[in-house]
Amino acid sequence: MVDDDKQAVIYTWTYCPFCVRAKQILDRHGIAYEERVMDGLHAELNRVKAEHKHHTVPIIILNGQFVGGCYELEVMARAGQLG
């Protein structure tokens, strides 16, 4: 079941294991997300990294707020903050 109140944007690379894991966490918690695959989009990815001061993928935005990457999302999931 998808929680319509929670939505995410996730910047990824296709073959990044941390990106795959983050999407699994979002799916498991019923959080709808828009995936923005950054393969080959170096300038755009560098812009997003600079904007959020985060240097790896995934870059996760939840309900308009920067969360961080896979690790931070896992911490939130374990703490029950994803619903």
C-alpha positions as CSV (number, residue, x, y, z in Angstrom):
1,M,0.0,0.0,0.0
2,V,1.4,3.4,-0.9
3,D,1.2,6.2,1.6
4,D,0.0,9.1,-0.6
5,D,1.3,11.6,2.0
6,K,4.9,10.5,1.5
7,Q,6.7,11.0,-1.8
8,A,10.4,11.0,-2.7
9,V,12.7,11.9,-5.4
10,I,15.8,9.7,-5.7
11,Y,18.8,10.5,-7.9
12,T,20.5,7.2,-8.9
13,W,22.9,5.4,-11.1
14,T,21.5,2.2,-12.8
15,Y,24.0,-0.3,-11.3
16,C,24.6,1.3,-7.9
17,P,23.8,-1.3,-5.2
18,F,23.1,1.5,-2.7
19,C,20.6,3.0,-5.1
20,V,18.9,-0.4,-5.5
21,R,18.8,-0.8,-1.7
22,A,17.3,2.6,-1.2
23,K,14.5,2.0,-3.7
24,Q,13.8,-1.3,-1.9
25,I,13.4,0.5,1.4
26,L,11.1,3.1,-0.2
27,D,9.0,0.3,-1.8
28,R,8.8,-1.7,1.5
29,H,7.5,1.4,3.3
30,G,5.0,2.2,0.6
31,I,6.6,5.5,-0.4
32,A,6.1,6.6,-3.9
33,Y,9.2,8.0,-5.6
34,E,10.4,9.6,-8.8
35,E,13.7,8.1,-9.9
36,R,16.0,10.3,-11.8
37,V,18.7,8.2,-13.3
38,M,21.9,10.1,-13.7
39,D,23.9,7.7,-15.9
40,G,26.0,9.9,-18.2
41,L,24.5,13.2,-16.9
42,H,27.7,14.3,-15.1
43,A,27.0,18.1,-15.2
44,E,23.4,17.6,-13.8
45,L,24.5,15.2,-11.2
46,N,27.3,17.5,-10.1
47,R,24.8,20.3,-9.8
48,V,22.5,18.1,-7.6
49,K,25.5,17.0,-5.5
50,A,26.6,20.6,-4.9
51,E,23.0,21.8,-4.1
52,H,22.6,19.2,-1.4
53,K,26.2,19.0,-0.3
54,H,26.2,15.2,-0.8
55,H,28.9,13.6,-2.8
56,T,27.5,10.1,-3.6
57,V,24.4,8.5,-5.0
58,P,21.7,7.9,-4.1
59,I,20.6,11.4,-3.2
60,I,17.2,11.2,-1.6
61,I,14.6,13.9,-1.1
62,L,11.6,12.9,1.0
63,N,8.6,15.3,1.1
64,G,10.7,18.1,-0.2
65,Q,13.4,17.6,2.4
66,F,16.9,16.3,1.8
67,V,17.4,13.0,3.6
68,G,20.9,12.0,2.5
69,G,21.8,8.7,0.9
70,C,21.0,5.0,1.5
71,Y,22.6,4.9,5.0
72,E,20.5,7.8,6.3
73,L,17.4,6.2,4.8
74,E,18.2,2.9,6.5
75,V,18.6,4.8,9.8
76,M,15.2,6.4,9.4
77,A,13.6,3.1,8.5
78,R,15.1,1.4,11.6
79,A,13.9,4.3,13.8
80,G,10.3,3.9,12.5
81,Q,10.4,7.3,10.8
82,L,9.2,6.1,7.4
83,G,5.8,4.9,8.5
